[in-house]
Amino acid sequence: MSSYVAKGEKDYDAAGAPLTAKIHKIRITLTSSNVRNLEKFSTDLINRAKDKELRVKGPVRLPTKVLKITTRKTPCGEGSKTWDRYELKIHKRLIDLHSSSEIVKQIVCIWLYSPSLLAVNDLLFPKTSISLEPGVEVEVTIAS
């Protein structure tokens, strides 16, 4: 049975003590083809979490996936048999946080990388958001 709680009111347990926020295990998966941007973003995220005194595990470096494509240089098939080899490396990092979802919302306030947007963001929210590096994908999973 759930009840409506007005804004500003707190929930209380049977003893009358205020309920604390539920601690969740939050897994953040970072993926990128650029290692430098990925490492910079993960260190910013971990430093931010440690400033909030959260329990942090990671970054766990997962094996790099290498996607390879080999094609013939000549489109018609004539001439010498020369080949082009292309590869794309995909790097992945896992970061585990143990905290309430409200604190994680404060930490993972992510803005896209744009000079004008960063300037506005710094004026409105100084030191409350992390700039998302170009090419880094973030996936947040909350497990109870």
N, C-alpha and C positions, 0 to 999 in steps of 0.2 A: 504494500500500500504506500503510495507516494503522496505527498502533500505539497501544496503550493507554498513556496518560501519567498516572501517579498524581498526586494533588493535591500541589502544592508543587514538583513536578519541572519542569524547563524543557527545551525542545527545543534541540538543538544542531545546527549545520550540519556539513558534512564537515570543516571546519578545526577544529572543536571550540569555536567561538565561539557564544555564546547567540544564538538567533534573535530579531530584534526584531519587534514587532507589525506586522502588515501595515497599511499606510495605505490607508484607504478614502475614497471621495468620498461624503459623506453629504448628502443633500438633505432639508431640512425644509420642508414646505409648511404654512403657517398660513392658515386661512380663518376669517372672521368677518363678521358684519353690523355689529359695533360697532368703529369704527376706533380709538377710544381704548384699548380693551382689547387690541386686536391690536398696536398700536404699543408698548404697555407690555410685553407679553410678549416681543415680538421684541427689544426693547432689553435686557431682562433676560437673554435667551438669548445674545445677542451679547456682552454684558459678561462673562457666565459663561465663554464660550468663549475670550475674550481673556485672562481671568485664567489659564486653563490653557495659554496661549500656543499656541493653534491658529490655523491659517490660515482666515480667515473671509471669505466673499464674501456681501454682502447687507446689509440686506434689499432684494431686488428687488421693486419694487411693480408687480404685474401690473394690467392694466386692470380697472376695477370693472364687475362684471356688474349690470345693473339689470333686475329682474324686474317687469313691469308687469301689473296686472289692472284692467280697466275694467268696471264692472257698473252696471246700472240700479238706482236707489234704490228704486223701487216694485216689490214682488214680483209684482203682478198685471198690470202693463203699463198701467194706467189713469193719468190725470193728466198733469202736465207731464213732458216727457222730460228728466229730470235724471240725471246720472251720477256715480258715485263712482269716483275713480281712486286705486288703491293701488300702491305700489312698494316693493320690497325691494332694497337695495344689498348686494352681496356683495363684500367686499374680500379680496385674496389677497396673501401675501408669500412669497418664496422665500429660503431661507438655505442656503448651501453651506458645509460644513465638510470639511476634509481632516485626518483623524486615524484612530486605531485605534478599533475598535468599543467597546473597554472604556472609553475616555475619554468617548465619547459617552454611554454608559450612565450615567456619573457626572453628566454635564451635564444630560441630559434625564431626570432623576428627577422626574417630574411628579406632583404631588398635586392632587386636585380642590379647588376653593376652598370651604372650610368652616372657620369659626372654630375649632371644636373639633379638627378634623383638623390645621389649621395649628399649633395650640398643641402637639399631640402630636408633630407632625413637627419643630417647632423644638426640642423637648426632646431627641428622639432623634437627629436629624441637623441640627445647627446649620450653616447656610450650605452645605448640600449639595444642596438641591432648590429648584426654581422653582415658585411657586404658579401653577397654570393659571387664567387669568382666565375668568370666566363667558362662554360663547358663543364661545370660541376653539377651533377644531378643529385638531389637530396630526396630520400625516402624515409619517412618517420613512421615507425610501427609501435603502438602502445599495447603491451601485454599486462593484464591485471596481476 
